[in-house]
Amino acid sequence: MRRLGSGRVLRHLLGALLLLSAPFYLGGYFLYIASLTIVYTLASFGTNILSGYANLLSLAGATFFGCGAFGTAILMSKLSMPFLPAVLITGLLVVALGLVVAIPTLRLEHVYLAIATLGYVFIFAEIAKGAKSLTGGTMGMGVPVVSLFGYNLNEVGLYYLCLGIVFVLLVAGVNLSHSRFGRAFFAVKGSEVAARSLGIPAPRIKVIAFAVQAFYCAVSGGLYGILVRFIDPSLFSIFVSISFLSMVIIGGLGSVLGSVLGALFVVVTPQLLTYFGLTEVQRSVYGAAMILSLMMLPNGLVSLPDKLPWLKKLRG
């Protein structure tokens, strides 16, 4: 059994303390940003499973994210279903959608796969706009207040709800990455031909990777909906899929910490730019960050301690 060093245990405890105590030193808008970062971390990790672990480049993340948001909101508003079963049922339904997306595209790779999955984003947008009785069309729809044990959750309650769900799913994802499926993901990433020669069913592994991304993005979308309280089809455009890929590339492919760092960068950076009056250069900063990440940190922000000796000693 692998033992954790005292330094690593201390960092984990410090990180847990900072997260659990966030409502005490953050409030209002800043707590909302913290909750949003946690939600996007889940979508980032789901995308990392597909792109970082299995080496599949897909732009369908916004479709899964949007289906999760609308599906959860519809079950809560139309059927008066509590949030937890609503987001779970929606996640499972979106897994089925992920299988539908994956199977026709199994023979495609790299940019061809990205272009093919891009079409699903536009299809979803048109369906969401057309289903006015369910989604409100272009006018959007409100998301009901989340209640647990008869109490409506305020911003602090929503923060802890998001934190708890994301923590459980990240732990499950880490266990998956260390299971035989995780090893199969990396085998397919290294060489699909070699993986097949070892008896690994590469097409099935790709489908599983798509299903995992679909579930994680759908749950993330459900959490996003209860945070923003109002959703419409324009919130789930191609730029959302690009943001998910940006998180993975900037944070670090094939890394849980990279998913967290990428989400933190993509969510917090626009807020800092807005604070300093530089809203108009947000996309330029994203592009520059991706270019610099690929040039200077090909393994993402997670590899920064390897470039800075003092950080490496601190990580020690």
Sequence and secondary structure as in RCSB ss.txt:
>XXXX:A:sequence
MRRLGSGRVLRHLLGALLLLSAPFYLGGYFLYIASLTIVYTLASFGTNILSGYANLLSLAGATFFGCGAFGTAIL
MSKLSMPFLPAVLITGLLVVALGLVVAIPTLRLEHVYLAIATLGYVFIFAEIAKGAKSLTGGTMGMGVPVVSLFG
YNLNEVGLYYLCLGIVFVLLVAGVNLSHSRFGRAFFAVKGSEVAARSLGIPAPRIKVIAFAVQAFYCAVSGGLYG
ILVRFIDPSLFSIFVSISFLSMVIIGGLGSVLGSVLGALFVVVTPQLLTYFGLTEVQRSVYGAAMILSLMMLPNG
LVSLPDKLPWLKKLRG
>XXXX:A:secstr
     HHHHHHHHHHHHHHHTHHHH  THHHHHHHHHHHHHHHHHHHHIIIIIS      HHHHHHHHHHHHHHH
HHHS   HHHHHHHHHHHHHHHHHHHHGGGTT  HHHHHHHHHHHHHHHHHHHHH HHHH GGG EE    EETT
EE  HHHHHHHHHHHHHHHHHHHHHHHTSHHHHHHHHHHH HHHHHHTT  HHHHHHHHHHHHHHHHHHHHHHHH
HHHSEE GGGGSHHHHHHHHHHHHHH TT HHHHHHHHHHHHHHHHHHHHTT GGGHHHHHHHHHHHHHHH TT 
GGGHHHH HHHHHHH 
